[in-house]
Amino acid sequence: MNFYDRIQELGWLQQTRETAFGNHSQMTMVTGRRRIGKTKLILKSCEETPTVYLFIDRSNEAMLCHTCAHSASQALGIYISPEINSFASLFETLMGIGRNMAFNLVIDEFQEFFYTNPSVYSRIQDIWDRYKDNTHVNFIASGSVYTLMHRIFMDYKEPLYGRCDNTIKLRPFNTEVLKQIISDHKPNYTNDDLLALYTFSGGIPKYIEAFMDNGCTDMASMVDWMMRPDSLFQNEGKALLIQEFGKKYGNYFALLSAIANGDNTQQRLSNLMGETSINGHLKRLEEDYELIERKRPIFAKEGTQTVRFEISDLFLRFWFRYFTKYHYLIEIENLEHLGEIIKADYPTYSGLTLEMYFRKKLMESKKFEQIGSWWQTKQGDPCEVDIVAIYAEEKKALVAEVKRQRKNFKPEDFNRKVETLRTKILSKYEIQQEFYCMDDM
């Protein structure tokens, strides 16, 4: 698959490189979840400039240094002793080369030093502080484990705190990029094809690439590809989260699985988890790992008890809904039946995803200062409104209902909801009513 988008990020990286090459060394942190395209972005930004790319794994430090020294020597055309057996010594050697030569130094999976030799970070800090002002190294540290990367660079107790000149956190592709990608691979695509790509990939480049490179451009072919015995999808969620949680992932998995399957209130989650206290786990999932979001009715006060939890990563939401829930089918290798379940459930499941798609589109428009939903369950008749968006510069609100098919829209019911909403929270707002379906994608 071709390289798509990331125009803003490429601009930031180019500007930083120009400063490093023309003035003095710069340090950049690039982070984002696994498969988001960090390495591809970084190497794209380094094209046609001297680049040392070092991948850090959990091997012996001396063996790692031998491999990295060889890679650096080949990239720069300069002899670097293969006898170097500490990464700090190798880093100092490379910074020294930066006195007379401008180059990019990319260290991928930078957080892995926590397992190889955590003292490397304090040594790098010392070397960086001594060399950065009279060298020309564009140093880019990349890592998938968000919590560790955040700790390394953002925790004031850590040695590299405050050293970054630039920080980039990659996000999934936006809706317009998804349209461009599927159009390039299937010019006559339908909006249901687009919705399937959004539902199953969550906008994550690697998953999109897997579908497109294998000619999977509609719902059925995407599901069939995921059900292949060698598909990366089946263990992907577990691999991604164990990378973050480590061995103590059981309670986190249980909570995420429950939320994905509709048990999304604190009371329901507490009942499911029994004696296990979930407050700390939910707080870490929300604030440290950024995997869930705490949803309140729009305009509700922060302390309200009317809270729902939602998995913010669309791919993980899908993975927990099916690959975890029906793990027993995977274990007995009955992937064909799991595929049938996903296909049968798709119209209902993708309807929920469609609502998230339109919320994302509204966010991307930059016209609104708040976007959410609204519901009440205790006072009067139950009432739930899919989307409520408050315009940024006027007393105006957009209120929208979302259905897969236009024929399922019931104007009388929607008008009743809008009037309830007007009475409860929007009496001072001009209300713009909208109905969204797949035709509007």
N, C-alpha and C positions, 0 to 999 in steps of 0.2 A: 504494500500500500504506500502511496506517496506521502510525503510530509504535509500535514495540514495545520493551518492556523498558527497559534503561538506567536503572532506578530508582535504583540506588546512585549512578551517575555524575550524574544529575540532582540528587540530594540534595547531593552535594559541590559542584556548581556553584552551587546555590541558596545554600548556606551561605557560599561565597566571595563571591557577589554581595552578600549581606546585610552582610558585613563591609566590603566596599568602599564600599557606599552609606552605611552607618551610621557607619563609623569612618574608614578611610583606604584608599587604592587597593590593589588586589591584582593579582598577576600569576599566570596559570594557563597551563601548557603542555598542550595536548591533541594526542596523536599516535596513530598506528596506521596500518596499511597502507592503501593506496589502496582505496576503495570500502567502507570499514568503517563509514561513517556519522558521521564527525566533525562535518561542517558541520551536518547535520540535528540532531544532538544539541545542539550549541552554540546554534543558532537556537531550538530547542525550549526550552532553558533560559532564553533571553532574551525569550520571549514576554511581551507586555504591559509591557515595560520599554524605555526609550529605548536604541536599539542602533545603533551605527555598524559596518557590515560592510564590510571592505576586502579585496578579493581581489588578491593580488600575482602578477603574471606577469613574464615576462622582457622587458618592453618598456623603452623609454627612461624614465629616472627622472623627467624633467620631465613627460612625457606621463602616466606613472603617477600622479604627484602631482596633476595637473589632474583626472583622473578621480576619484581618491580624495577630493579636496577637495570636488568637486561632490556625491559620495555622502554625505559627512559633513555638509555644509551642509544637504542635504535631510533627513537623518535627525534632526538636532538642531534644525532651524528657526533656525539661526544663520548669519549670513554668514561664510564663510571664503574668503579671497582665492584666486581661481583662478590667481593669478600665483605662488603658492608652487611652487618647482621643486626642492626637496630634501625627501626623506621625513622627515628629522630635523626640519626646520622645521615640517612638517605635524604630526608627532607632538608636538612641543612646544606647538603651537597647541591641539591637542586636550587635552593634559594641563592647559593653562592654563584651558580651558573647564571642566575638572573641578573647579576651585576652587568654582564656583558652581552646578554641575549634576552630578548623579549619572547615569552612563550606562555601558553596556557598549561596550567597544571590541574588536571581533573582527578580527584580522588573519589571514587564511587563506593557506595556503602560505607561511608566514613564512620558510621556508628559502630562498625564491627570491631574497632579497636577496644571497645569496652570488654570484649571477650578475648582478644589477642594480648593486649597490653594497655590497660587504661591510663598508665602514666604517659603515654604518647601525647595526650592532649596538653598536658602542662609543658612538655618539652617543645611541642609545636608552638605554643603561646610564646615561650621565651625566644625561640628562633625567629618567629614572625616579628615580634617587637623589635628585635635587633636588626633585621634585614629589610623590612618592608619599605622604609623610606629611601633606600638607595638601590633598589632592585626593580625589575620590570616583569614580575610574575603575576599572571591573571589566575589566581588560585580559586578553584571552584570545588566545594565539598558537597557531595550529593548523598542522600540517604533515604531509604524507604520507611524506616521505623520512626514515625513522626515523633513519638514521645521521647525517644533517645536524642534525635536531632535537635528537638526543642530544648532539651536539657543541656546539651553540649554548648549551644550558642546563646540561649536565652535565660538560663539560670545564673543569677549573679554569683553563686557559689562556685561555678565551674570556671576553669582557666581561660576558655575562649569567649567568655561573656564580653560583649561589647566590641569584639574584633571584626565582626562582619560589616562590610561596606554596602552590601546588597543582600536582600533575602527574598527568595521567590518560592512560593508554595503553589504548585501546579494543581489546577482544578480540572474536572472533566470537560470535554468539549461542549460548547453551547449548542442550542437548537439549530442555528443557521449552519454551523459547521457540519452537523449530522446530515442536514439536507444536502449539502454540497457533496459529502462523501457518498451517500447512497445514490445520488443522481449520477455521479461519475461512474459508478459500477452498475447502475440500472436506470437508464434515462427515463424509462416509463414506470418508475416505482409508484406504488399507491401509498396513501397516507397510513394504511394499516402496516405496510412494510416499514415505514419510518417509525411508527409507534412500536413495532416489534424490536427494531434495532435499539431504540431508547430503553425499552423495558428490560431487555436481556443484557445490554452492555452498560447501561447507566452512563453512557458517554465516555467510557474508559477506552483510550486509544488501542491498547493491546487486544481487548476483546473485539472491538470493531474490526481491527486488522484481521483477526482470526476468521471472523465471518466473511469479510469481503474477499480475502485471499482464497477462501474455499468456495466462493460462488454462492454463499448463503445470503440471499437478499429478500427473503420473505419469512414469515413466521414458521411455517412448517419445516423449511430447510434449516433454519437456525436451531430449532429444537432437535431435529434429527442429528445435526452436527454435534450438539452438546451431549447427545446420548451415545456417541461413539465411545468405545472402551478406553481410547487413548486421549479423550478430550481433556483439555486443561481445566474445564469448568468444574469437574466433579469434586476435586479436592482444593480448589482455589480458595474458597472462603476460609477453610480451616488453616491452610498454609499462611494466608494473609494475616489472620488474627493470632495464630500462635506466634508469629513473628513479633507482634505487638505485646501480647499478654504473657508469653512464655508458657511454662507448664501449668500455671494456675488459671486456666481458661474456662474451667467447667461452669462456674456460676455466670460468667459473662456470656458464654454460649447459650445457656439456658434462658437468660433474660432476652437476648437478641432473638432467639427462636420464638419466644412467647410474643414479643412485640410484632415480629413479622407475621404472626398468625392471628393478630387482632386483639391479643390481651395487652392493651396499651395504656392502662391506667395504673396508678400506683397501688390501688387496692387490689386489683386483679393480679398484679405481679407479686405482691406480698403474699396473697393467698396461695399462688402457685409455688412459691419458693419456700413455703413452710416457715421453719424457724430461722432460716438464713436472713440476716439483715441486708436489705437491698439498697439502702440509701447511699452508702459509700460506693457501691458498684455502679449505680445509676449516675452518680456525680462524676465518677471517673470516665464512664462511657461518654458522657456529654462533654465534659470540660477537658479531660486529658487526651482521650482518644478521638473525640469529635465524630463518633459513630452514630449517636442518636441526638435528636433535637427534642426539646421540651415545648410542646405546642399548647398555647392558650387561646381562647377565643380573642379575636382582635379587640384591642382596648382594655382587656382584662388586666387587673393589677397583678404585679409579679407574685404576690402571696396567695393568689387564688388557688383553691383546691381543684378547680376544673382544669385539669392538665391531662394531656395525652402525649405519649412518647412515640416518636417516629424514627425509623432507621433512616439516616440521612444519605447513606451510600446506596444508590438504587440497585446496584449489582448484588450487594450483600442482602438487601431486602428480598430479592428474588432467590438468592442462594439458600437463605434460611427457610424461606417459604416452601421450597421443594427439595433441595438436595439434603437438607438436614431432616426435615419432616419425614421424608420417604427414604431415609438412609438404608433401611432394610432391603429395599429393592436394588440398591446399588450393591449391597453386600452379597446378594444372591445372583447378581449380574443380570437382573431382569430390567435392563435399561429401556427396553421397548415399551414396557408397561408404564414406566415413569414418564416417558415421552408422551404417551397417550393421555395421562393425567394432566400434564402441563398444557397440552393442546386443548383438551376439553375445558379446562379452567381459564384458558387465556382470555376469552371475552370479558369475564368478570374481573380477573386480576388486572388486565391492561386498562380497564376503565378507571381503576384507582391510579394507575400510572399516568393516564392521560391528564388527570387533574394536576399532578405534579408537573407535567410538561407545560401546561398553560401558566401555572404559577411561575415557572422558570422563564417562560417567554416574557411575561410581564416584568419580571425582575430585570431582564436583559434590555428592556425598553428604556430604563432609567427615568421613567415618568412618575414613579410612585415613592412615597416615603415610608409606607407600611404595606405589606402584603401578607395576608393570612386567610383564615376562615373564621366562622362563628357558629356556635351551637349553644343550645340550652336543653337541659333534660329534666330539670326539677320544677321549673315554674311554668305553669300552663302547658300547652301542647309542645311535644318535642319539636324542635326546629333546628335544622342544620343547613348552613349555606356554604357551598364549596369554596368560593373565592370572594374575599372582600379586600379591595385595594384602595388605599387613600392617596389621591394625587398630591404631588409635592408642593404645588404653588397655589392651590385654590381649594375652597371648601367643597370638594367634589369627591365622590366615592364610586368606584366601579364594583358592582355586585354581579357575580356570574354563577351560573349553573353549568356543570360539565356532564355530558353524556357521550357515549361512543357514537350513537346514532341519533340523528335529529328527530326521528319519529318517536323516540322515547321521551322527548321533552314534553312536560305538562305545564303550559303557561299559567293555568289557574293556581296550581300548587306553588309555582315559583313566585307569582305575584303575592300570594299570602305570606310567603317567607320574607319577601322584601319589605312588606308592610310591618311585619313583626320586628324586623331589623331596624326599620326607620323609627319605630316607637321606642325601641330599647336603647340604641346607641347612635343612630344617624339622623336624628331630628334636625340637626343644623347643617346637614350636607345635601347638596344636590346629588341625586342617585342616578347613575348610568347603569341600566340593566343590560346584561349580555348573556347570550347562550353560546357555549362552545361545544363543538363536536369534532370528530376526526376531519370533517371537511375544512375546518379552520386552521389545521396545523401548518 
